[in-house]
Amino acid sequence: MTLKLDADMFDPACPSSVLPFQIGDKWTAMVVLCLEHGPRRFSELRVPLRTVTPKVLTETLRAMERNGTVTRTSYDENPPRVEYALTPLGRSLLTLIEAARSWTRENKSELVAARKSYDSRLP
């Protein structure tokens, strides 16, 4: 059987080039989950996402805002307050994330076994 690659797959206009997150981009999915129940401040996001650096979280939030999945609301207070919230488009990602989480739960033992097998072959 010969594998035929679709030339459109590598076209810059391919729909996959505008995905709001890449497979394996854990921060976007985790931010979506953190915002599932309502708006949160940057410092509030840092609590459950304790291993993300401020720089990476800022980059993730900016990318999400650019993609239309998150809104950033600045309040004219002293001290200034900024909140992030999911847009309807961002909320629609919850279905995809749940599907990926469900698949992972169903296949976790196979994934772990495959990784152990692979790692045992490394020098």
N, C-alpha and C positions, 0 to 999 in steps of 0.2 A: 504494500500500500504506500503510495506516495503522498506526502503531506503537501498540500497546496496552500500557500499563504495568501490571504486576501490582501491585495495591495492597498485597499482602503484602510486597513487596520493601522498602517503606518502613516497615513495622510494626516497632516496637522488639523484638518477639519473633522477627523474621526470623533464621534461622541465620547470615546474613552479619554480623549485629551482634555476634556472639560470636567472630568469627575471631580467632585468637591473634596475627595480624599483618595489617597492611594491605598491599595491593599497593603496592610502592614503599617499604615500611619496610625499608630495607636492613640495619639493625642487628640486628633479630631473626634474620633468616636468617643473617647473618654470625656471630652468637653461636652459633646452632645448629651451624653448620659448625665453629666453633672448639672446641665441646664434643663433637664427634662421636666422638673417640677417648678420651674420659675426662674426669674432673673437672679444673677449672682454677681457680686463684685469680684474683681481680680483676686484680692486676698482671700475671698471665700473659695474661689476655684483652686487656689494653691493648697488648701487643706487636704481634700481628697486626692489631689494630684501632686502629692508631696515630693515626688522624684523628678518632676519636670522643672527645668530651670526657668526663671522669669523670662529670659530671652526667648526660649522656645515657646513658652505659653503665649507671649506677646505675638510672635510670628504666626502661631496657629490661629489665634483670635483674629488677627488682621486678615489672614487668608480666608477664614470663614466669613468675615464681614464682606470681603471682596466678592466671595461666591454667593452672597445673599442668604447664608444660612444662619447668621447671627447679626443682631443689631447691637450697637454700642450707644448707650444713652448717657450723656454727661449732664449732671445736675449742678446748677449754679449755687453751690453751698460752700461754707467754709468749715472744714477743709472740703475741697472738691470731691464729688462722688461720681463714680462711673459704674454702670451696670451693663452686663451682657445678657442677652436673652435670645432664645431660638426664634427664628422666623417660622412661618408655616412651612417654607421649604426645608428649613433645618429640622423641624419636627418630623417631616416625612422620612428623614434618615433613620429615625428610631426603628422603623420596620426592618430596614436593611441590617442594622446593627443587631437587632434581636435574632434575625435569621442566621447571621454569622455566629452569634453566641450559642444558638441552639445547635448548629452544625458542630461547633467545637465541643460542646458537652457530649454530643452523640459519638464523637470520634476521638475523644481525649486519650483513651488508653492506646489506641493505634498510633496517634501522634507521638505520645511519650515513648512508646516502644520503638518507633522508627528513629526518633532522635537518639535514643540510647544506642541503638544498633549502629547508626551512622558515626556517632562520637567514639564508639569503641574501635572503629577502624582507623581513626586518625592516629598519626605517629606520636 
